[in-house]
Amino acid sequence: MLRDEAAAPPSSSARRLMQSRSICLLPRALEPRIAETLDAMSLARPLRLRVTGAEETLPRALFDALDEAALGPKWLAEWLANDVMRLARLYREATRAGELRVRLETIADDACRLFHVDFVRFRLVTTYRGPGTQWIAPGPEADPLAENSIRQLERGWVAIMRGEKAASADLRALPHRSPPIAGTGVERLFLAIDEAPSPSL
């Protein structure tokens, strides 16, 4: 079900929404078996997966990278790779992006702890484990110091956020940050998808 302030959807709906929104949301819940296995997994070292390429070349690169990372049981790595590809297709079709840049990583600190905007056209984010990204609700009265202005993605929810390269006087880039988790023992599993930078001529 799509929501107004943030609603993301089938690609055609997402594309229309992103023409007039700073953020587009796709509410969803992870299946209990998926969530429980993600919560129980333990990695020998932090996951820092980076994959760049066309939609046709991403699946193999993702499967290979997840296999090398030994991310839980094989079926979980397959599920993650397939879900990332579903979201990559949604992002590409919603934003008309060319090549994509995929980042999947574990985060155990506050990472980007200050509200900021990204120097991209659009960024898709979701959190598979742990608390989701926080953002400032769009609007002229938005105040990052006011608690009632801060929103947070639920675990599993997907957001496509407008970045600085697609901002205008009427449609601002969306300020957001990582949720504060330093010192709590929480480890997030976070996904971000951007359009890959064009190679320099």
N, C-alpha and C positions, 0 to 999 in steps of 0.2 A: 504494500500500500504506500503510495507516494504522499509526501507531506509538502505543504506549500513552501514554508520557509526553506526547506531543504529537500526537496524530494527528488530522488533519482530513480530510475525506472528502466524500462526497455529503452534501448539506445535512442530512438527517435524522440521519445518524451524527454530524456536527459538532455539531448541536444537543444530542444526548444527551451527547457528550463535554464540551461547555462547561458542562453542569450540574454536572460533578464535577471539572473541571480548571482550572488557571490558564493553561495554554497548550495549544493544539491545532495540530498541524503537518500540512501536506500536502507531503511530499517530491516534488519534480519537477525535471526538468532541461530547460533551454531547448533548442530545436532548434539544431544547430550554425549554420545560416544566420542565425537570429535573433541568437544570441550574438555571432557574428562581425560582423554589421552594427552591433549596438549598441556593440561595442568600437571600431569604426572611425569612428563618427559624431562630428562636431565641431560644437558649437553656437556661434553668434556671441555669445550671452549665456546666463547660467544659466537653466535651465528652472524656472519657479515656477508650475505649473498648479494652480489651485484651482477645483473644480466642486462645487456643492451642488444637490441636487434629488431628485425621486422617480425611481425606477428607469426610468420611461417617458421622462423628459426628459433623463436623463444621456447616452445615446448621442450625440445631436446635439451637445450641449454639449462632450463629449469630442472628437469629430471636429473640431469648429470650433477648439477650443483647440489641438489638436495640429497642425492645418493651419497655424494662425497662427504656431506656434512653429517651423515648418519643420524638424521633427524627422526628418532623414534622408529616405529615399525614401518615396513615398506608401504603398507596401505595408506599410512598417514602422509608420507612423502608424496604419494601419487595423488591423494586427495588435495593436498596443498598446491601441488603443481597445476592440477586441473582448475582449482578455484582461482588461483592467480591468473590463469589464462582466461577464464570467464570474465574476470574483472578487467584484464588488459583489453579484451575486445570491447567491453562496455566503455572503457575510457577512450579508446581510439575512435569508436563510432560516435561518442558524445562530443568529442572535441576535435574530430577530424585530424588527429595527430598522425605523423608519419611513423618513423621508427620509435620504439619505446625504450625507456630505461626503468628497470624493475629493481627495487631494493627491498629485501626481506631480512630483518635483523632482530636479534634479541637486545633489549635495552633494560639495564638494571639501575639507571640513574635518572636524573631529570632531563638529560639530553638537551633539547632546545627549550630551556626553562622560561625564557622571556617571550612575550607575545611578539610575533613578527609576521611578515608576509614573505612568500617565496618569490624568487626572481625566475618564474616560469609562467607559461600561459595558464595552465591548470595542473593540479596535482590530485590524484586519487589516493586516499588513505583508508586503512582499516587496521584494527588491532585484533589478532587472533587469541592472544592471551594477555590478561591484565587490563587495566583501565585504558580507555580510548583518548584520542586527541581532544584537547579543549580549544574552543574558539570564542570569539566575541560576536554576539548576535549582531547581524547587520542593522544599520539604522543610524540616523543622525545623532541620537542620544546615547549611542553605545559608549560605555566607559569601562576600560579594562580594570579599573580599580573598584568597580561596583560588582558585587557578587551576583546580582541579578542579571548582569550582562553576559556572564560566562556560561557557556553551554559545553556539554561534554558528550562525545560519542559513546554509546553503549558498546560493549564488547561485540564484535562481529558486524556492527553497522558499518556501512560504506559511505564515504563522503567524497565528492569532487569539489575542490575548492578553487576559486579564482585567484590567480597569482598576479604579480606586478605587471607582467608582459601583456595581460589581457584587461588591465584595469582602465577605467575612464572616470570622468567626473561624476557620472551617474552610477557606475558600477565599480565599486572599490575592490581592491584585493582584500582577501579575508585574513585578519589577524588571528593567529592560532599559536599553540605551544604544546609541548609534551606535558602530560600530567605530572605533578610532583610526586615522585615515589622514592627518592633517595633515602636510604636508611631504613626502608620498610621491609626489605627482603623480597619485594615483588619484582618479577622479571617479565617484561612485556615481550610479545612476539608481534612485530609491527611491519606492515607492508606499505610502501609508497610507490606509485607509478607516475612517471612524468613522460613528456615527449623528449626524446633524445636530442641533444643539441645538434644543429647542422654542422657538418665538417667544414672547417675553414677552407676557402678557395685559395 
